[in-house]
Amino acid sequence: MKTVTLRNGVTVPALGMGTWNIGDSASRRSSEIKSLRKGLEAGLRVIDTAEMYGDGRSEDLVGEAISDVREDVYLVSKIVPSNASYDGVYKACQRSLEHLETEWLDLYLLHWHGGTPLEETVQAFEDLKDEGLIRGWGVSNFDVEDMEEIESLSENCLVNQILYNLEHRGTEFDLLDHDLKSGTVTMAYSPLGQGGELLEHPALKELASRHETSLGPADPAQIALAWVLRRPNVLAIPKAASEKHVAGNLASLEISLTDADLKTLDSAFPSPKRKLSLAMI
């Protein structure tokens, strides 16, 4: 399995599992837990959640899913900017730990840049790390200017989690290279797009017809995910809502896109020619 190595020396799979909108339905709870377990059994150790996902319901579900395999999981959660004061970070982290029924987070991210001075948030992150409540920290939805501010405060930012997929390539202009050069791993959320529109694109359907996986003919989602995973220093976290989704995501690792494939995708989804505002959802 392809891997990425964080600046603290920890190596994790380049394919993880996202949990946005997971945990919101009691009727789906059992199947969502089974999906996460299936991914873990297959080696997808990274699970990403956040305090704002279902107001803690996602963290609750993840905590149940990993309760007996915690040591095998690289667990990520995120704090909203309204909680990013020094005291707020501590309180939010304790709530997340309680929801997740764990004693530590492997990675704790600031969900986006808010009004609290970053120096205050970073100091809280560093103190949490010193106390063993988190083992590393990072950010989410930060553009180049934001990353430069973080880097002026600390050399310990492990990850920048951003929106990256074929429909949203703006970060290729500068941010992806900036983070690569600075040693910060890019965590790509929504690598398959939102709402399914991306996966209906004729170019993806065409390329899917050219590739096979152990599950049979490839599908557009596997092509889109293989495209994100082609880049070094990128950890993709597609949603893991069903066992079928997890199996399909795993099969994307079997796909090697050719130069001709990449040209087809570049034609359908052109790379940016200028700086764009950072997209986020």
ChimeraX commands (.cxc) that place a marker at each C-alpha (Angstrom):
marker #1 position 0.00,0.00,0.00 radius 0.5
marker #1 position 1.25,3.49,-0.83 radius 0.5
marker #1 position 2.28,5.47,2.25 radius 0.5
marker #1 position 3.16,8.99,3.34 radius 0.5
marker #1 position 5.60,9.91,6.09 radius 0.5
marker #1 position 4.89,12.81,8.41 radius 0.5
marker #1 position 7.65,15.14,9.58 radius 0.5
marker #1 position 7.62,13.43,13.02 radius 0.5
marker #1 position 8.69,10.18,11.35 radius 0.5
marker #1 position 5.32,8.44,11.52 radius 0.5
marker #1 position 4.39,6.57,8.33 radius 0.5
marker #1 position 0.73,5.95,7.49 radius 0.5
marker #1 position -1.18,4.65,4.46 radius 0.5
marker #1 position -1.87,7.25,1.78 radius 0.5
marker #1 position -5.50,6.10,1.74 radius 0.5
marker #1 position -7.60,6.65,4.83 radius 0.5
marker #1 position -11.28,6.90,5.75 radius 0.5
marker #1 position -13.39,10.02,6.19 radius 0.5
marker #1 position -16.48,10.20,8.40 radius 0.5
marker #1 position -18.30,13.39,7.40 radius 0.5
marker #1 position -22.08,12.74,7.77 radius 0.5
marker #1 position -21.39,9.35,9.33 radius 0.5
marker #1 position -23.11,8.72,12.64 radius 0.5
marker #1 position -26.17,10.85,11.91 radius 0.5
marker #1 position -28.58,7.94,11.36 radius 0.5
marker #1 position -29.40,5.31,13.97 radius 0.5
marker #1 position -30.58,2.96,11.23 radius 0.5
marker #1 position -27.20,3.11,9.47 radius 0.5
marker #1 position -25.04,2.96,12.59 radius 0.5
marker #1 position -24.32,-0.76,12.47 radius 0.5
marker #1 position -23.42,-0.75,8.76 radius 0.5
marker #1 position -21.22,2.34,9.15 radius 0.5
marker #1 position -19.31,0.70,11.99 radius 0.5
marker #1 position -18.87,-2.43,9.86 radius 0.5
marker #1 position -17.51,-0.27,7.04 radius 0.5
marker #1 position -14.87,1.28,9.26 radius 0.5
marker #1 position -13.92,-2.13,10.62 radius 0.5
marker #1 position -13.61,-3.50,7.10 radius 0.5
marker #1 position -11.25,-0.69,6.19 radius 0.5
marker #1 position -9.15,-1.20,9.30 radius 0.5
marker #1 position -8.88,-4.92,8.61 radius 0.5
marker #1 position -7.63,-4.07,5.12 radius 0.5
marker #1 position -4.96,-1.74,6.47 radius 0.5
marker #1 position -6.65,1.67,6.19 radius 0.5
marker #1 position -5.39,2.86,9.56 radius 0.5
marker #1 position -6.21,6.56,9.22 radius 0.5
marker #1 position -9.68,7.62,10.35 radius 0.5
marker #1 position -10.60,11.29,10.13 radius 0.5
marker #1 position -13.44,12.87,12.10 radius 0.5
marker #1 position -14.26,16.23,13.71 radius 0.5
marker #1 position -16.10,17.68,16.67 radius 0.5
marker #1 position -18.51,19.48,14.33 radius 0.5
marker #1 position -19.50,16.34,12.40 radius 0.5
marker #1 position -22.99,15.70,13.73 radius 0.5
marker #1 position -22.13,17.71,16.86 radius 0.5
marker #1 position -20.02,14.81,18.13 radius 0.5
marker #1 position -22.08,11.94,16.72 radius 0.5
marker #1 position -19.37,11.01,14.22 radius 0.5
marker #1 position -16.78,10.88,16.98 radius 0.5
marker #1 position -19.13,8.71,19.07 radius 0.5
marker #1 position -19.53,6.22,16.23 radius 0.5
marker #1 position -15.80,6.14,15.49 radius 0.5
marker #1 position -15.09,5.56,19.17 radius 0.5
marker #1 position -17.39,2.55,19.17 radius 0.5
marker #1 position -15.91,1.19,15.94 radius 0.5
marker #1 position -12.31,1.29,17.19 radius 0.5
marker #1 position -12.85,0.50,20.87 radius 0.5
marker #1 position -10.96,-2.80,20.81 radius 0.5
marker #1 position -8.37,-1.91,18.15 radius 0.5
marker #1 position -7.34,1.60,19.22 radius 0.5
marker #1 position -3.62,0.87,18.97 radius 0.5
marker #1 position -4.05,-0.04,15.30 radius 0.5
marker #1 position -5.69,3.28,14.36 radius 0.5
marker #1 position -4.17,6.62,13.40 radius 0.5
marker #1 position -6.98,8.79,14.74 radius 0.5
marker #1 position -7.56,12.35,13.52 radius 0.5
marker #1 position -10.06,14.89,14.78 radius 0.5
marker #1 position -10.56,18.61,14.25 radius 0.5
marker #1 position -11.46,21.63,16.37 radius 0.5
marker #1 position -13.62,24.51,15.10 radius 0.5
marker #1 position -12.10,28.02,15.23 radius 0.5
marker #1 position -14.67,29.22,17.77 radius 0.5
marker #1 position -13.03,26.83,20.25 radius 0.5
marker #1 position -9.45,27.70,19.30 radius 0.5
marker #1 position -8.52,29.86,22.29 radius 0.5
marker #1 position -5.99,28.32,24.67 radius 0.5
marker #1 position -8.61,27.20,27.19 radius 0.5
marker #1 position -11.08,26.37,24.42 radius 0.5
marker #1 position -8.62,23.98,22.78 radius 0.5
marker #1 position -8.20,22.06,26.03 radius 0.5
marker #1 position -11.94,21.82,26.64 radius 0.5
marker #1 position -12.67,20.78,23.04 radius 0.5
marker #1 position -9.93,18.16,23.07 radius 0.5
marker #1 position -11.27,16.64,26.28 radius 0.5
marker #1 position -14.78,16.47,24.76 radius 0.5
marker #1 position -13.45,14.76,21.65 radius 0.5
marker #1 position -11.48,12.27,23.73 radius 0.5
marker #1 position -14.63,11.45,25.69 radius 0.5
marker #1 position -16.69,11.01,22.53 radius 0.5
marker #1 position -14.01,8.81,21.00 radius 0.5
marker #1 position -13.44,6.88,24.25 radius 0.5
marker #1 position -9.69,7.22,23.93 radius 0.5
marker #1 position -6.85,8.71,25.93 radius 0.5
marker #1 position -5.13,10.39,23.00 radius 0.5
marker #1 position -5.48,11.66,19.45 radius 0.5
marker #1 position -2.78,10.88,16.94 radius 0.5
marker #1 position -3.48,14.11,15.10 radius 0.5
marker #1 position -5.49,17.20,16.07 radius 0.5
marker #1 position -6.31,19.80,13.42 radius 0.5
marker #1 position -7.60,23.37,13.46 radius 0.5
marker #1 position -10.56,23.05,11.07 radius 0.5
marker #1 position -10.05,26.44,9.44 radius 0.5
marker #1 position -8.40,29.77,10.19 radius 0.5
marker #1 position -10.62,31.85,12.48 radius 0.5
marker #1 position -10.27,34.92,14.66 radius 0.5
marker #1 position -8.12,33.51,17.46 radius 0.5
marker #1 position -4.42,34.32,17.04 radius 0.5
marker #1 position -2.68,31.25,15.66 radius 0.5
marker #1 position 0.09,31.64,18.22 radius 0.5
marker #1 position -2.43,30.95,21.02 radius 0.5
marker #1 position -3.85,27.86,19.30 radius 0.5
marker #1 position -0.41,26.49,18.45 radius 0.5
marker #1 position 0.73,26.92,22.05 radius 0.5
marker #1 position -2.29,24.93,23.23 radius 0.5
marker #1 position -1.56,22.21,20.67 radius 0.5
marker #1 position 2.06,22.01,21.81 radius 0.5
marker #1 position 1.04,21.77,25.45 radius 0.5
marker #1 position -1.52,19.05,24.66 radius 0.5
marker #1 position 1.27,17.15,22.92 radius 0.5
marker #1 position 3.62,17.56,25.87 radius 0.5
marker #1 position 0.89,16.11,28.13 radius 0.5
marker #1 position 0.33,13.13,25.83 radius 0.5
marker #1 position -3.27,14.04,24.96 radius 0.5
marker #1 position -2.33,14.42,21.29 radius 0.5
marker #1 position 0.69,13.07,19.43 radius 0.5
marker #1 position 0.76,15.68,16.70 radius 0.5
marker #1 position -1.16,18.62,15.26 radius 0.5
marker #1 position -1.92,20.33,12.02 radius 0.5
marker #1 position -4.37,22.55,10.19 radius 0.5
marker #1 position -7.16,22.36,7.64 radius 0.5
marker #1 position -8.27,24.70,4.86 radius 0.5
marker #1 position -5.09,26.81,5.07 radius 0.5
marker #1 position -3.75,28.54,1.96 radius 0.5
marker #1 position -0.13,29.50,1.32 radius 0.5
marker #1 position -0.26,32.74,3.33 radius 0.5
marker #1 position -1.82,30.89,6.28 radius 0.5
marker #1 position 0.80,28.17,6.06 radius 0.5
marker #1 position 3.59,30.73,6.07 radius 0.5
marker #1 position 2.16,32.19,9.28 radius 0.5
marker #1 position 2.01,28.73,10.89 radius 0.5
marker #1 position 5.56,27.98,9.77 radius 0.5
marker #1 position 6.77,31.24,11.35 radius 0.5
marker #1 position 5.38,30.02,14.68 radius 0.5
marker #1 position 6.40,26.35,14.68 radius 0.5
marker #1 position 8.10,23.66,12.63 radius 0.5
marker #1 position 5.75,20.99,14.01 radius 0.5
marker #1 position 2.69,21.30,11.76 radius 0.5
marker #1 position 2.24,17.80,10.35 radius 0.5
marker #1 position -0.70,18.13,7.97 radius 0.5
marker #1 position -2.78,20.61,5.98 radius 0.5
marker #1 position -6.17,19.05,5.19 radius 0.5
marker #1 position -7.72,20.62,2.09 radius 0.5
marker #1 position -10.34,20.07,-0.59 radius 0.5
marker #1 position -8.62,18.40,-3.54 radius 0.5
marker #1 position -10.16,16.55,-6.44 radius 0.5
marker #1 position -10.46,16.81,-10.20 radius 0.5
marker #1 position -13.06,19.58,-9.91 radius 0.5
marker #1 position -10.92,21.56,-7.46 radius 0.5
marker #1 position -7.34,21.75,-8.69 radius 0.5
marker #1 position -6.59,25.34,-7.66 radius 0.5
marker #1 position -4.10,24.21,-5.01 radius 0.5
marker #1 position -1.86,22.80,-7.73 radius 0.5
marker #1 position -0.84,26.37,-8.61 radius 0.5
marker #1 position 1.15,26.86,-5.41 radius 0.5
marker #1 position -0.17,25.28,-2.20 radius 0.5
marker #1 position 0.58,21.62,-2.92 radius 0.5
marker #1 position 4.18,22.40,-3.86 radius 0.5
marker #1 position 4.57,24.74,-0.90 radius 0.5
marker #1 position 3.45,22.07,1.56 radius 0.5
marker #1 position 5.60,19.42,-0.12 radius 0.5
marker #1 position 8.71,21.58,0.11 radius 0.5
marker #1 position 8.01,22.53,3.72 radius 0.5
marker #1 position 7.48,18.91,4.75 radius 0.5
marker #1 position 3.75,19.21,5.49 radius 0.5
marker #1 position 1.59,16.33,4.25 radius 0.5
marker #1 position -1.52,17.23,2.25 radius 0.5
marker #1 position -4.64,15.42,3.45 radius 0.5
marker #1 position -7.21,15.51,0.64 radius 0.5
marker #1 position -10.85,15.58,1.70 radius 0.5
marker #1 position -13.76,14.93,-0.70 radius 0.5
marker #1 position -11.41,13.37,-3.29 radius 0.5
marker #1 position -14.47,12.03,-5.15 radius 0.5
marker #1 position -16.27,15.36,-5.22 radius 0.5
marker #1 position -19.63,16.14,-3.67 radius 0.5
marker #1 position -23.08,15.02,-4.79 radius 0.5
marker #1 position -21.95,12.57,-7.45 radius 0.5
marker #1 position -21.78,15.04,-10.33 radius 0.5
marker #1 position -18.04,14.57,-10.84 radius 0.5
marker #1 position -18.44,10.81,-11.18 radius 0.5
marker #1 position -20.89,11.25,-14.06 radius 0.5
marker #1 position -18.30,12.99,-16.21 radius 0.5
marker #1 position -17.73,11.23,-19.57 radius 0.5
marker #1 position -13.95,11.41,-19.22 radius 0.5
marker #1 position -14.02,9.39,-16.01 radius 0.5
marker #1 position -16.40,6.87,-17.51 radius 0.5
marker #1 position -14.14,6.53,-20.54 radius 0.5
marker #1 position -11.04,5.90,-18.44 radius 0.5
marker #1 position -12.90,3.46,-16.20 radius 0.5
marker #1 position -13.61,1.34,-19.26 radius 0.5
marker #1 position -9.84,1.03,-19.86 radius 0.5
marker #1 position -8.95,-0.35,-16.43 radius 0.5
marker #1 position -9.65,-3.49,-14.44 radius 0.5
marker #1 position -9.42,-4.17,-10.70 radius 0.5
marker #1 position -9.79,-7.28,-8.59 radius 0.5
marker #1 position -13.48,-6.32,-8.24 radius 0.5
marker #1 position -13.95,-6.26,-12.02 radius 0.5
marker #1 position -14.09,-3.28,-14.38 radius 0.5
marker #1 position -13.02,-0.02,-12.77 radius 0.5
marker #1 position -15.60,2.65,-12.04 radius 0.5
marker #1 position -15.35,6.47,-12.21 radius 0.5
marker #1 position -14.88,6.80,-8.44 radius 0.5
marker #1 position -11.82,4.55,-8.54 radius 0.5
marker #1 position -10.34,6.59,-11.39 radius 0.5
marker #1 position -10.95,9.86,-9.53 radius 0.5
marker #1 position -9.35,8.48,-6.38 radius 0.5
marker #1 position -6.39,6.98,-8.23 radius 0.5
marker #1 position -5.83,10.43,-9.75 radius 0.5
marker #1 position -5.61,12.06,-6.29 radius 0.5
marker #1 position -3.36,9.29,-4.98 radius 0.5
marker #1 position -0.95,9.68,-7.90 radius 0.5
marker #1 position 0.68,12.65,-6.21 radius 0.5
marker #1 position 3.46,12.28,-3.64 radius 0.5
marker #1 position 2.83,13.66,-0.16 radius 0.5
marker #1 position -0.97,13.28,-0.43 radius 0.5
marker #1 position -3.17,11.30,1.97 radius 0.5
marker #1 position -6.73,10.90,0.65 radius 0.5
marker #1 position -9.68,10.40,3.00 radius 0.5
marker #1 position -12.78,9.45,0.97 radius 0.5
marker #1 position -15.95,8.79,2.91 radius 0.5
marker #1 position -16.26,5.24,4.26 radius 0.5
marker #1 position -20.04,5.05,4.56 radius 0.5
marker #1 position -20.53,1.47,3.37 radius 0.5
marker #1 position -18.52,-1.71,2.95 radius 0.5
marker #1 position -19.01,-1.36,-0.80 radius 0.5
marker #1 position -17.48,2.13,-0.71 radius 0.5
marker #1 position -14.50,0.86,1.27 radius 0.5
marker #1 position -13.93,-2.05,-1.12 radius 0.5
marker #1 position -14.11,0.30,-4.10 radius 0.5
marker #1 position -11.70,2.74,-2.50 radius 0.5
marker #1 position -9.23,-0.05,-1.84 radius 0.5
marker #1 position -9.48,-1.20,-5.45 radius 0.5
marker #1 position -8.37,2.26,-6.59 radius 0.5
marker #1 position -4.92,1.39,-5.27 radius 0.5
marker #1 position -4.65,-1.20,-8.04 radius 0.5
marker #1 position -5.00,1.41,-10.79 radius 0.5
marker #1 position -1.96,3.01,-12.40 radius 0.5
marker #1 position -3.00,5.88,-14.63 radius 0.5
marker #1 position -1.01,6.15,-17.85 radius 0.5
marker #1 position 0.32,9.36,-19.38 radius 0.5
marker #1 position -2.52,9.15,-21.89 radius 0.5
marker #1 position -5.03,8.81,-19.06 radius 0.5
marker #1 position -3.63,11.87,-17.33 radius 0.5
marker #1 position -3.78,13.89,-20.54 radius 0.5
marker #1 position -7.43,12.94,-20.93 radius 0.5
marker #1 position -8.16,14.15,-17.42 radius 0.5
marker #1 position -6.14,17.35,-17.88 radius 0.5
marker #1 position -8.19,18.12,-20.96 radius 0.5
marker #1 position -11.48,17.52,-19.13 radius 0.5
marker #1 position -10.38,19.19,-15.88 radius 0.5
marker #1 position -7.66,21.75,-16.71 radius 0.5
marker #1 position -5.03,22.61,-14.14 radius 0.5
marker #1 position -4.99,26.24,-12.92 radius 0.5
marker #1 position -3.08,28.89,-14.84 radius 0.5
marker #1 position -3.27,31.50,-12.05 radius 0.5
marker #1 position -3.74,31.79,-8.32 radius 0.5
marker #1 position -7.29,30.91,-7.22 radius 0.5
marker #1 position -9.07,31.43,-3.92 radius 0.5
marker #1 position -8.83,28.34,-1.76 radius 0.5
marker #1 position -11.94,26.21,-2.26 radius 0.5
marker #1 position -13.47,24.64,0.82 radius 0.5
marker #1 position -16.72,22.95,1.84 radius 0.5
marker link #1:1,2 radius 0.2
marker link #1:2,3 radius 0.2
marker link #1:3,4 radius 0.2
marker link #1:4,5 radius 0.2
marker link #1:5,6 radius 0.2
marker link #1:6,7 radius 0.2
marker link #1:7,8 radius 0.2
marker link #1:8,9 radius 0.2
marker link #1:9,10 radius 0.2
marker link #1:10,11 radius 0.2
marker link #1:11,12 radius 0.2
marker link #1:12,13 radius 0.2
marker link #1:13,14 radius 0.2
marker link #1:14,15 radius 0.2
marker link #1:15,16 radius 0.2
marker link #1:16,17 radius 0.2
marker link #1:17,18 radius 0.2
marker link #1:18,19 radius 0.2
marker link #1:19,20 radius 0.2
marker link #1:20,21 radius 0.2
marker link #1:21,22 radius 0.2
marker link #1:22,23 radius 0.2
marker link #1:23,24 radius 0.2
marker link #1:24,25 radius 0.2
marker link #1:25,26 radius 0.2
marker link #1:26,27 radius 0.2
marker link #1:27,28 radius 0.2
marker link #1:28,29 radius 0.2
marker link #1:29,30 radius 0.2
marker link #1:30,31 radius 0.2
marker link #1:31,32 radius 0.2
marker link #1:32,33 radius 0.2
marker link #1:33,34 radius 0.2
marker link #1:34,35 radius 0.2
marker link #1:35,36 radius 0.2
marker link #1:36,37 radius 0.2
marker link #1:37,38 radius 0.2
marker link #1:38,39 radius 0.2
marker link #1:39,40 radius 0.2
marker link #1:40,41 radius 0.2
marker link #1:41,42 radius 0.2
marker link #1:42,43 radius 0.2
marker link #1:43,44 radius 0.2
marker link #1:44,45 radius 0.2
marker link #1:45,46 radius 0.2
marker link #1:46,47 radius 0.2
marker link #1:47,48 radius 0.2
marker link #1:48,49 radius 0.2
marker link #1:49,50 radius 0.2
marker link #1:50,51 radius 0.2
marker link #1:51,52 radius 0.2
marker link #1:52,53 radius 0.2
marker link #1:53,54 radius 0.2
marker link #1:54,55 radius 0.2
marker link #1:55,56 radius 0.2
marker link #1:56,57 radius 0.2
marker link #1:57,58 radius 0.2
marker link #1:58,59 radius 0.2
marker link #1:59,60 radius 0.2
marker link #1:60,61 radius 0.2
marker link #1:61,62 radius 0.2
marker link #1:62,63 radius 0.2
marker link #1:63,64 radius 0.2
marker link #1:64,65 radius 0.2
marker link #1:65,66 radius 0.2
marker link #1:66,67 radius 0.2
marker link #1:67,68 radius 0.2
marker link #1:68,69 radius 0.2
marker link #1:69,70 radius 0.2
marker link #1:70,71 radius 0.2
marker link #1:71,72 radius 0.2
marker link #1:72,73 radius 0.2
marker link #1:73,74 radius 0.2
marker link #1:74,75 radius 0.2
marker link #1:75,76 radius 0.2
marker link #1:76,77 radius 0.2
marker link #1:77,78 radius 0.2
marker link #1:78,79 radius 0.2
marker link #1:79,80 radius 0.2
marker link #1:80,81 radius 0.2
marker link #1:81,82 radius 0.2
marker link #1:82,83 radius 0.2
marker link #1:83,84 radius 0.2
marker link #1:84,85 radius 0.2
marker link #1:85,86 radius 0.2
marker link #1:86,87 radius 0.2
marker link #1:87,88 radius 0.2
marker link #1:88,89 radius 0.2
marker link #1:89,90 radius 0.2
marker link #1:90,91 radius 0.2
marker link #1:91,92 radius 0.2
marker link #1:92,93 radius 0.2
marker link #1:93,94 radius 0.2
marker link #1:94,95 radius 0.2
marker link #1:95,96 radius 0.2
marker link #1:96,97 radius 0.2
marker link #1:97,98 radius 0.2
marker link #1:98,99 radius 0.2
marker link #1:99,100 radius 0.2
marker link #1:100,101 radius 0.2
marker link #1:101,102 radius 0.2
marker link #1:102,103 radius 0.2
marker link #1:103,104 radius 0.2
marker link #1:104,105 radius 0.2
marker link #1:105,106 radius 0.2
marker link #1:106,107 radius 0.2
marker link #1:107,108 radius 0.2
marker link #1:108,109 radius 0.2
marker link #1:109,110 radius 0.2
marker link #1:110,111 radius 0.2
marker link #1:111,112 radius 0.2
marker link #1:112,113 radius 0.2
marker link #1:113,114 radius 0.2
marker link #1:114,115 radius 0.2
marker link #1:115,116 radius 0.2
marker link #1:116,117 radius 0.2
marker link #1:117,118 radius 0.2
marker link #1:118,119 radius 0.2
marker link #1:119,120 radius 0.2
marker link #1:120,121 radius 0.2
marker link #1:121,122 radius 0.2
marker link #1:122,123 radius 0.2
marker link #1:123,124 radius 0.2
marker link #1:124,125 radius 0.2
marker link #1:125,126 radius 0.2
marker link #1:126,127 radius 0.2
marker link #1:127,128 radius 0.2
marker link #1:128,129 radius 0.2
marker link #1:129,130 radius 0.2
marker link #1:130,131 radius 0.2
marker link #1:131,132 radius 0.2
marker link #1:132,133 radius 0.2
marker link #1:133,134 radius 0.2
marker link #1:134,135 radius 0.2
marker link #1:135,136 radius 0.2
marker link #1:136,137 radius 0.2
marker link #1:137,138 radius 0.2
marker link #1:138,139 radius 0.2
marker link #1:139,140 radius 0.2
marker link #1:140,141 radius 0.2
marker link #1:141,142 radius 0.2
marker link #1:142,143 radius 0.2
marker link #1:143,144 radius 0.2
marker link #1:144,145 radius 0.2
marker link #1:145,146 radius 0.2
marker link #1:146,147 radius 0.2
marker link #1:147,148 radius 0.2
marker link #1:148,149 radius 0.2
marker link #1:149,150 radius 0.2
marker link #1:150,151 radius 0.2
marker link #1:151,152 radius 0.2
marker link #1:152,153 radius 0.2
marker link #1:153,154 radius 0.2
marker link #1:154,155 radius 0.2
marker link #1:155,156 radius 0.2
marker link #1:156,157 radius 0.2
marker link #1:157,158 radius 0.2
marker link #1:158,159 radius 0.2
marker link #1:159,160 radius 0.2
marker link #1:160,161 radius 0.2
marker link #1:161,162 radius 0.2
marker link #1:162,163 radius 0.2
marker link #1:163,164 radius 0.2
marker link #1:164,165 radius 0.2
marker link #1:165,166 radius 0.2
marker link #1:166,167 radius 0.2
marker link #1:167,168 radius 0.2
marker link #1:168,169 radius 0.2
marker link #1:169,170 radius 0.2
marker link #1:170,171 radius 0.2
marker link #1:171,172 radius 0.2
marker link #1:172,173 radius 0.2
marker link #1:173,174 radius 0.2
marker link #1:174,175 radius 0.2
marker link #1:175,176 radius 0.2
marker link #1:176,177 radius 0.2
marker link #1:177,178 radius 0.2
marker link #1:178,179 radius 0.2
marker link #1:179,180 radius 0.2
marker link #1:180,181 radius 0.2
marker link #1:181,182 radius 0.2
marker link #1:182,183 radius 0.2
marker link #1:183,184 radius 0.2
marker link #1:184,185 radius 0.2
marker link #1:185,186 radius 0.2
marker link #1:186,187 radius 0.2
marker link #1:187,188 radius 0.2
marker link #1:188,189 radius 0.2
marker link #1:189,190 radius 0.2
marker link #1:190,191 radius 0.2
marker link #1:191,192 radius 0.2
marker link #1:192,193 radius 0.2
marker link #1:193,194 radius 0.2
marker link #1:194,195 radius 0.2
marker link #1:195,196 radius 0.2
marker link #1:196,197 radius 0.2
marker link #1:197,198 radius 0.2
marker link #1:198,199 radius 0.2
marker link #1:199,200 radius 0.2
marker link #1:200,201 radius 0.2
marker link #1:201,202 radius 0.2
marker link #1:202,203 radius 0.2
marker link #1:203,204 radius 0.2
marker link #1:204,205 radius 0.2
marker link #1:205,206 radius 0.2
marker link #1:206,207 radius 0.2
marker link #1:207,208 radius 0.2
marker link #1:208,209 radius 0.2
marker link #1:209,210 radius 0.2
marker link #1:210,211 radius 0.2
marker link #1:211,212 radius 0.2
marker link #1:212,213 radius 0.2
marker link #1:213,214 radius 0.2
marker link #1:214,215 radius 0.2
marker link #1:215,216 radius 0.2
marker link #1:216,217 radius 0.2
marker link #1:217,218 radius 0.2
marker link #1:218,219 radius 0.2
marker link #1:219,220 radius 0.2
marker link #1:220,221 radius 0.2
marker link #1:221,222 radius 0.2
marker link #1:222,223 radius 0.2
marker link #1:223,224 radius 0.2
marker link #1:224,225 radius 0.2
marker link #1:225,226 radius 0.2
marker link #1:226,227 radius 0.2
marker link #1:227,228 radius 0.2
marker link #1:228,229 radius 0.2
marker link #1:229,230 radius 0.2
marker link #1:230,231 radius 0.2
marker link #1:231,232 radius 0.2
marker link #1:232,233 radius 0.2
marker link #1:233,234 radius 0.2
marker link #1:234,235 radius 0.2
marker link #1:235,236 radius 0.2
marker link #1:236,237 radius 0.2
marker link #1:237,238 radius 0.2
marker link #1:238,239 radius 0.2
marker link #1:239,240 radius 0.2
marker link #1:240,241 radius 0.2
marker link #1:241,242 radius 0.2
marker link #1:242,243 radius 0.2
marker link #1:243,244 radius 0.2
marker link #1:244,245 radius 0.2
marker link #1:245,246 radius 0.2
marker link #1:246,247 radius 0.2
marker link #1:247,248 radius 0.2
marker link #1:248,249 radius 0.2
marker link #1:249,250 radius 0.2
marker link #1:250,251 radius 0.2
marker link #1:251,252 radius 0.2
marker link #1:252,253 radius 0.2
marker link #1:253,254 radius 0.2
marker link #1:254,255 radius 0.2
marker link #1:255,256 radius 0.2
marker link #1:256,257 radius 0.2
marker link #1:257,258 radius 0.2
marker link #1:258,259 radius 0.2
marker link #1:259,260 radius 0.2
marker link #1:260,261 radius 0.2
marker link #1:261,262 radius 0.2
marker link #1:262,263 radius 0.2
marker link #1:263,264 radius 0.2
marker link #1:264,265 radius 0.2
marker link #1:265,266 radius 0.2
marker link #1:266,267 radius 0.2
marker link #1:267,268 radius 0.2
marker link #1:268,269 radius 0.2
marker link #1:269,270 radius 0.2
marker link #1:270,271 radius 0.2
marker link #1:271,272 radius 0.2
marker link #1:272,273 radius 0.2
marker link #1:273,274 radius 0.2
marker link #1:274,275 radius 0.2
marker link #1:275,276 radius 0.2
marker link #1:276,277 radius 0.2
marker link #1:277,278 radius 0.2
marker link #1:278,279 radius 0.2
marker link #1:279,280 radius 0.2
marker link #1:280,281 radius 0.2
view
